[in-house]
Amino acid sequence: MLGTMSAPRPSPDHALAALRPLQLVSAAIGIGAVMLTAMRILVDLDPVPPSWLAVGLVLAAVVLATAAITLFGYAVPSLPRGLPRENAARTSLRYFGSTTVLRSAIAETPVLVAFAVSFVVTPHSWLPLLIALPVTGALFWWHAWPSPRTAAAVAKGLEAEGAESHLSETLGFVGN
């Protein structure tokens, strides 16, 4: 009988308390890209066609950001076997939070590059931001926003050596 019992799942309030700060930080970072784009457009309302160099630099930033998120954004050390559930959940949540912030920051990189390019490369045009912003939004939504998919990807790394991370349960994603 005792062998079939499992540890209690966190309450919805506890899961929300763990997830909400990550969502707020991630949203704050993501909103920065939109604000930078809006401010740059307001500085100079004339849409000057950008140079091929400007477009190429922004596209290179998109490729590099996508590669960096894929290579480094989910990289976490595996948890040791036998770690108590509470310690595993707390450690997993800490790694999920730090990788979420990392993925959010990397996802914003194309907009930061486009913003710099709009002032540095002649002709000075804000149009490359219109290339970077949708891609940044897609990277952000797919990789940075805390979701069952991103939690599963981080948990895969944490559980690489057979330990349980309890990350999805801690965040309230079990059963979703």
C-alpha positions in Angstrom: 0.0 0.0 0.0 2.8 2.5 0.9 4.6 1.6 -2.3 1.7 2.8 -4.4 1.3 6.2 -2.7 2.8 9.2 -4.4 3.8 12.6 -3.1 1.0 15.2 -3.2 0.9 17.5 -6.2 1.4 21.2 -5.5 -1.8 23.1 -5.1 -3.0 25.4 -8.0 -2.1 28.4 -5.9 1.4 27.1 -5.3 1.9 26.3 -9.0 0.6 29.8 -9.9 3.0 31.4 -7.4 5.9 29.6 -9.0 4.8 30.3 -12.6 3.5 33.9 -12.4 6.9 35.6 -11.6 8.5 33.8 -14.6 5.7 35.0 -16.9 6.0 38.5 -15.7 9.7 38.7 -16.1 9.5 37.0 -19.5 6.7 39.5 -20.6 8.7 42.5 -19.4 11.7 41.4 -21.5 9.5 40.7 -24.5 7.7 44.0 -24.3 11.1 45.7 -24.5 11.4 44.7 -28.1 8.0 46.2 -29.0 8.9 49.4 -27.1 12.3 49.8 -28.8 10.6 49.3 -32.2 7.9 51.9 -31.5 10.4 54.4 -30.2 12.7 54.0 -33.2 9.8 54.6 -35.6 8.7 57.7 -33.7 12.2 59.2 -33.9 12.0 59.2 -37.7 8.6 58.5 -39.3 9.9 58.4 -42.9 10.3 54.8 -44.1 13.6 54.9 -46.0 14.4 51.7 -47.9 17.2 49.9 -45.9 20.5 48.8 -47.5 21.2 45.2 -48.2 23.8 45.3 -45.5 21.3 46.3 -42.9 18.9 43.5 -43.9 21.7 41.0 -44.0 22.9 41.9 -40.5 19.3 41.5 -39.2 18.9 38.2 -40.9 22.2 37.0 -39.5 21.1 38.1 -36.0 17.9 36.0 -36.5 19.8 32.9 -37.5 22.3 33.4 -34.6 19.6 34.0 -32.1 17.7 30.9 -33.2 20.9 28.8 -33.0 21.9 30.2 -29.6 18.5 29.5 -28.1 18.5 25.9 -29.4 22.1 25.3 -28.3 22.2 27.1 -25.0 18.7 28.1 -24.0 17.7 24.7 -22.6 21.1 23.5 -21.4 21.0 22.5 -17.7 22.9 20.1 -15.6 21.2 16.8 -14.9 19.9 16.3 -11.3 21.6 13.6 -9.2 19.7 10.4 -8.6 18.1 10.2 -5.1 17.5 13.9 -4.7 14.5 14.4 -2.4 11.4 15.5 -4.2 11.3 19.0 -2.5 15.0 19.7 -3.4 14.5 18.4 -7.0 11.4 20.6 -7.5 13.1 23.7 -6.0 16.3 23.1 -8.1 14.4 22.4 -11.2 12.3 25.6 -10.8 15.5 27.6 -10.3 17.0 26.2 -13.5 13.8 26.7 -15.4 13.7 30.4 -14.3 17.2 31.1 -15.3 16.9 29.4 -18.7 13.6 31.3 -19.3 15.3 34.6 -18.7 18.2 33.5 -20.9 15.9 32.4 -23.8 13.9 35.7 -23.5 17.0 37.8 -23.7 18.4 35.8 -26.7 15.0 36.0 -28.5 15.1 39.8 -28.2 18.6 40.0 -29.9 17.3 40.4 -33.5 15.4 43.6 -32.4 18.4 44.9 -30.6 20.6 44.3 -33.7 18.0 45.9 -36.0 17.7 48.9 -33.6 21.5 49.4 -33.7 21.6 48.9 -37.5 18.8 51.5 -38.0 21.2 54.2 -36.6 24.6 52.9 -37.8 24.1 51.6 -41.3 23.3 54.1 -44.0 20.7 54.9 -45.1 19.3 55.1 -41.6 16.1 53.1 -41.8 13.8 51.6 -39.2 12.4 49.1 -41.7 14.8 46.3 -40.6 12.9 46.4 -37.3 9.9 45.2 -39.2 11.8 42.1 -40.2 13.2 41.6 -36.7 10.1 42.2 -34.6 7.9 39.4 -36.0 10.7 36.9 -35.8 11.5 38.0 -32.3 7.9 37.5 -31.4 7.9 34.0 -32.8 11.1 33.1 -31.0 9.8 34.6 -27.8 6.5 32.8 -28.0 8.0 29.4 -29.0 11.1 29.4 -26.8 10.8 32.0 -24.0 7.3 32.0 -22.8 6.9 29.6 -19.8 4.8 26.8 -21.2 4.4 23.0 -20.9 6.6 22.6 -23.9 9.5 24.7 -22.5 9.1 23.0 -19.1 9.3 19.6 -20.8 12.4 20.6 -22.7 14.2 21.8 -19.6 13.0 18.8 -17.6 14.5 16.5 -20.3 18.0 17.9 -19.5 17.4 17.8 -15.7 16.3 14.2 -16.0 19.0 13.0 -18.3 20.6 10.7 -15.8 17.3 9.2 -14.5 16.4 11.6 -11.6 12.9 13.1 -11.5 12.7 16.9 -11.8 9.0 17.3 -10.8 9.2 20.6 -12.9 5.9 20.2 -14.7 4.0 19.4 -11.5 5.6 22.3 -9.7 4.5 24.7 -12.4 1.0 23.2 -12.6 1.4 21.9 -16.1 0.5 18.2 -15.3 -2.8 17.3 -16.8 -2.8 20.3 -19.3 
